[in-house]
Amino acid sequence: MRWGVAAGRKTMVATAMLLLVLSGPVKASTYLLMHGLVGITMGSLWRLGANWGLSICLCAFVRAMGAMGYVLISSFLIRENILALITINIHASLTYLFTAIGVNTIPSMNAIYAIFGTLAWDEGLIDTAKMAGKGNIMVIAVAIFCVIIVS
């Protein structure tokens, strides 16, 4: 992003096109969803001089949406509803956990979706903090603060 947002966008598109030609559409779309959009968001916010806390939270959101897009594309390609499998397994695990500790209740699907969304957002937050700077205590502190606020 040293040369501007347009140069970063052109680099992302060129990388995606190269991956499309060399590895196919699945690899190109995976790159765009999991890395390209996060990189362009992080670079744009850095270039605009945005606050680090805002940058990390927005990049975590973009990463979580990219992960959801990746799950949806993978579901379409293998003709299996991966999102339903994930939610069913979270539901079964929580039911088993509640039974093991003696709580006789079944978690609602809204709670399951909230847990899945939180886990996806938290994974994006951790990855964004890792990309922002290794060993940067301030970035990690802001990431933990965002998790505490959301939870």
Contacts in CASP RR format, 6 or more apart in sequence:
PFRMAT RR
TARGET T0000
AUTHOR 0000-0000-0000
METHOD contacts of the structure
MODEL  1
MRWGVAAGRKTMVATAMLLLVLSGPVKASTYLLMHGLVGITMGSLWRLGA
NWGLSICLCAFVRAMGAMGYVLISSFLIRENILALITINIHASLTYLFTA
IGVNTIPSMNAIYAIFGTLAWDEGLIDTAKMAGKGNIMVIAVAIFCVIIV
S
1 7 0 8 1.000
1 8 0 8 1.000
1 43 0 8 1.000
1 44 0 8 1.000
1 46 0 8 1.000
1 47 0 8 1.000
4 47 0 8 1.000
5 40 0 8 1.000
5 43 0 8 1.000
5 44 0 8 1.000
5 47 0 8 1.000
8 40 0 8 1.000
8 43 0 8 1.000
9 40 0 8 1.000
12 32 0 8 1.000
12 36 0 8 1.000
12 39 0 8 1.000
12 40 0 8 1.000
15 31 0 8 1.000
15 36 0 8 1.000
16 28 0 8 1.000
16 31 0 8 1.000
16 32 0 8 1.000
16 36 0 8 1.000
17 28 0 8 1.000
19 27 0 8 1.000
19 28 0 8 1.000
19 31 0 8 1.000
20 27 0 8 1.000
20 28 0 8 1.000
26 73 0 8 1.000
26 77 0 8 1.000
29 73 0 8 1.000
30 70 0 8 1.000
30 73 0 8 1.000
33 66 0 8 1.000
33 67 0 8 1.000
33 69 0 8 1.000
33 70 0 8 1.000
33 73 0 8 1.000
34 63 0 8 1.000
34 66 0 8 1.000
34 67 0 8 1.000
34 70 0 8 1.000
37 62 0 8 1.000
37 65 0 8 1.000
37 66 0 8 1.000
38 59 0 8 1.000
38 62 0 8 1.000
38 63 0 8 1.000
38 66 0 8 1.000
38 127 0 8 1.000
38 128 0 8 1.000
38 131 0 8 1.000
39 59 0 8 1.000
39 131 0 8 1.000
41 58 0 8 1.000
41 59 0 8 1.000
41 62 0 8 1.000
42 55 0 8 1.000
42 59 0 8 1.000
42 128 0 8 1.000
42 131 0 8 1.000
42 132 0 8 1.000
45 54 0 8 1.000
45 55 0 8 1.000
45 58 0 8 1.000
45 59 0 8 1.000
46 55 0 8 1.000
50 58 0 8 1.000
52 132 0 8 1.000
52 138 0 8 1.000
52 139 0 8 1.000
52 142 0 8 1.000
53 142 0 8 1.000
53 146 0 8 1.000
55 132 0 8 1.000
56 125 0 8 1.000
56 128 0 8 1.000
56 129 0 8 1.000
56 132 0 8 1.000
56 139 0 8 1.000
56 142 0 8 1.000
56 143 0 8 1.000
56 146 0 8 1.000
57 125 0 8 1.000
57 146 0 8 1.000
59 124 0 8 1.000
59 128 0 8 1.000
59 131 0 8 1.000
59 132 0 8 1.000
60 121 0 8 1.000
60 122 0 8 1.000
60 124 0 8 1.000
60 125 0 8 1.000
60 127 0 8 1.000
60 128 0 8 1.000
60 143 0 8 1.000
60 146 0 8 1.000
61 121 0 8 1.000
63 123 0 8 1.000
63 124 0 8 1.000
63 125 0 8 1.000
63 127 0 8 1.000
63 128 0 8 1.000
64 117 0 8 1.000
64 120 0 8 1.000
64 121 0 8 1.000
64 123 0 8 1.000
64 124 0 8 1.000
67 120 0 8 1.000
67 123 0 8 1.000
67 124 0 8 1.000
68 120 0 8 1.000
71 82 0 8 1.000
71 83 0 8 1.000
71 86 0 8 1.000
72 83 0 8 1.000
74 82 0 8 1.000
75 81 0 8 1.000
75 82 0 8 1.000
75 83 0 8 1.000
86 116 0 8 1.000
87 109 0 8 1.000
87 112 0 8 1.000
87 113 0 8 1.000
87 116 0 8 1.000
90 112 0 8 1.000
90 115 0 8 1.000
90 116 0 8 1.000
91 107 0 8 1.000
91 109 0 8 1.000
91 112 0 8 1.000
94 107 0 8 1.000
94 111 0 8 1.000
94 112 0 8 1.000
94 115 0 8 1.000
95 106 0 8 1.000
95 107 0 8 1.000
98 104 0 8 1.000
98 105 0 8 1.000
98 106 0 8 1.000
98 107 0 8 1.000
118 150 0 8 1.000
118 151 0 8 1.000
121 150 0 8 1.000
122 147 0 8 1.000
125 143 0 8 1.000
125 146 0 8 1.000
125 147 0 8 1.000
126 143 0 8 1.000
128 143 0 8 1.000
129 139 0 8 1.000
129 140 0 8 1.000
129 142 0 8 1.000
129 143 0 8 1.000
132 139 0 8 1.000
133 139 0 8 1.000
END
